[in-house]
């Protein structure tokens, strides 16, 4: 298998000096110091696990003989989906939001897992199921918007409504451009179905600090004013620099019931 990239493991991140370490593990907190005085910082620190919890979560994403991480199957219809035996999370987002790249980053400690990253946006036409040992399943959904599969709406709506083992939906939003019209449609669908979800801002390495802060504050305000099912904390990630990837692994482990209670650091 391929070697894991640098900073994919927490042990590598912990060797960095403190401010760089914080920027990688808690990228949202790094932005906090640039907020105007009096800004509500509670949504920046709702999920703030300590090191031991982050390490326990990472162990789930590290494959070995007794804990295989495998691509299971793909499906275009719900009757082709694997049985809903384990807690499940799914990742949805616009076609070029960097979904497959993020899933590859999450699974970077199991380099034998084949997550195809297409050079052509909108390449994921099926629901792809990945099984993480006996603990949970992660589902890569087709992208919406540009070049979405024709039956996208039927496929995704059926999945969201029928998959009773679904614990959380991760809605990916491009950190450079912020919420788009198609993202609003996805939010409306999740709200209508009463599905608990969380927003993940991708490609944060491509956004200037000012632009990222503007998008974060606008989306936080949108979540507060217009949503009921969305977790109030945003997750910021870069699949290139691994910023936010360790924290997101921990949140996935948490929502699938695979961590003891998460203590604050």
TASUL-V48655 format. One line per field, one symbol per residue. phi: phi as a letter, one per 20 degrees, with the letter a starting at -180 (. if undefined). psi: psi as a letter, one per 20 degrees, with the letter a starting at -180 (. if undefined). Layout:
phi->???
psi->???
//
This chain:
phi->.ffffgmfdggfffeffgfffffefcfffffgfeffgnffegfecfdcfefffgffffgfedebgebfdcfeacbdcffeffgeedgcccdcrfgdenffffffffefecfffedfdefdgnffdceddcddlddadddeeffdnglffgegffffffffedefefeaddeecffedmfdgfffffffffffemefbbedeelffedfgffffgfffffgffffeccdeeffeeddccfeemfmffffgffffffemdcfgeefe
psi->rqqqrqjhqhhhhiirrghhgghggmhhhhhhijqqqipoigiikhomqrghghhgghhhjoqahimqoqpgrqqiqhiiqqqmhqqqqqpqrqhkikghhghhghjijmiipoopoqioqkhoirpppppncjgrqppoqqqrcpkqqgkgggggggghhinijohqpooppoigiaprghhhggghghghikpprqpporkiiipqgggggggghghggggghjqhippipqppqoigijpigghhghhghghjkjqrpoqq.
//
